[in-house]
């Protein structure tokens, strides 16, 4: 489903509005900002998501989670080139947690898959993704777990 055809249900929209009402009372609440950002993405409300992103980044400059969410917004909007540039820059940061790197590699692999670059997708997942290299690679595709099943469906042209 493309971002342009996404039609949020009334419950999702009401949830977003409720979260934003709470944020007006407590604008620096990081949990509420995270929830409101996610709800705005779910509703395809890009401007509202961008507002919450900018607000959170102003409150927590350099926060890796919000940098990754910036990539999520670009991906949701279908701005793959900008998302790739951002994610490549995040990948080059020194001293980031391994799980962060795995998330960045996963998102870059997803972009490669969406662009039909299946080998690049597999290459992004295989060498750096801790989950893939330590748990699944020896068993793939026979493992049958959700991760391997997803990877198998991603990497088949």
N, C-alpha and C positions, 0 to 999 in steps of 0.2 A: 504494500500500500504506500503510495507516494505521499509526501508531506502535503501536497496540494489537495489530495482527495480525503485526507483525514477529517472525519466528522466526530468531534467529541460528543459523548452523551451528556445529558443534563446533569447527571450526578458528578461527572468530572468537572464540568464548568462551575457547578455550585461549590464543589470542594475548593477549587482555585479561588473563587470569590471569598469563601470563608477564611482561607489561609491568608489572603491579602488583608482582610479585615483585622485579623489577629496581628499581622505585621504592622498595621497602622498604630496599634497600641504598643507593640514591642518591636520596633524596626531593626534592632541590632541582634535579634535572636537568631543564632546561626542555624538551629534546627528548623525553625519556621522558614528561613530563607531557602534552605535546601528543599524543603517540601514544596514551597511555592514555585520554585524554579522547575522542579520535576512535574508538578501539576500543570504549569504553563506549557511545558514541552508536550505533555500528554494531550493537551487541548489544542496544540498547534498555534498557540498564542506567542509567536516569536518575539514580538516587541516586549511583551510582559516578561517573558523568560530573560531577554536581554537586560531589562531593567533590574531584575533580581540578581542576575549575574554581576552586573556592574556594581550594584550596591554591596554585594558580598565581597567582591574583589577590592572595593574601597575599604571595607572593614577589616579584611584579612589579606593584605597585599602579599603576593608570592605564595599563596596557599595552593598546593599541588592539586588538591581535589577540585577546587574551583577552576584551575587551569584545564583540567580534564573535562569538566562540565562545559567549559567554553567550546571545546571540541565537540561535545555532544550536541550543543546547539547548532553548530555549523553542519554536523552530520544530519541532524533532523531537518535542516533547511535545504539539504542537498548540495551544500557548498563544499564539495569534496576537495577541490584544490586548496582552498583556504584551510580546511580541516587538516589536510596532509601537511601543509606548511607548519601549522601550529603543532601538530603531533610530532613531526620530525624535530622541531625545536625542543619540545619537551623530552624527547628521547635522548637528546644530546646533553641534557643536564647531568651534572655529576652528583653522586651521592643520593640519588632518589631510591626509595624502597623498591625492592624487587617486584612487589605486587603492583606498584605504580607502572613500572616498566612493562609488566605483563599486560596491564590494561591498555597502555598506549599501543603496544604491538598488536593486540587484539583489534583495536579500532582501525589501525592501519591495514590489517589483514582484511577487515570488513570492507574498507574502501576499495582495496585491490579486487576483492570478489565482485563488488558492485560494478566495477569498471571492466569486468571480464578478464582480469589479469590473474588467472587461477594459480599459476606457478608462483607469482609474487605473493599471493595470499598464503599459499602453503609455506613459502620461505619465511614469511613474517611470523607465522605461528611456530614453525618447527625449531629454529635454533635458539630462540630466546625465551620462549614461553616455558617457564618452570613446570607448570602443570603438564604440558605436553611432553617435555623431554624426560621428566622423572617418573611420571605415573602411567602415561598412555602409549608412548611411542613403541615400547617393546611388544605391546598387545594389539596395536591398531591394525586393521579395523575390527579385529575379533573381540576386543574388550566389551563393546556394546554399551558403555556408559554414555551419559548424555553428552559429555564433552567430545568423545570420539565420534559419536553419531553425528553431532553438529559439524565437526570438522570434516567428516566424510562427505556430508551433503554440500559443504562449502567448496570443497576442492575437486568435485566432479564437474567437468565442463558440460 
